[in-house]
């Protein structure tokens, strides 16, 4: 019973964090701020997926979290390389 309230509260906090990240992506003063907000957004999404998987007692959300983590890492590296060098593939 109390775990349901704790999971709901935690999911709500991470969703609020996602909204703050969206605000930073939209109004970030520099490109580095936008990249950092995008990476933090991926981390918050992974946490939401794991918490939702715990609340639903299923393992499919853990696999989805792993996929989001891999794609998020690659996209952050690719976006950073594009900003620094102007191309992704050398």
GICORMO-V517463 format. One record per helix or strand of 2 or more residues. SS is the DSSP state (helix for helix, strand for strand). FROM is the first residue (numbers start at 1). LEN is the number of residues. If there is no record, write none. Layout:
# GICORMO-V517463
SS:FROM:LEN  SS:FROM:LEN
This chain:
# GICORMO-V517463
helix:2:26  helix:31:26  helix:60:26
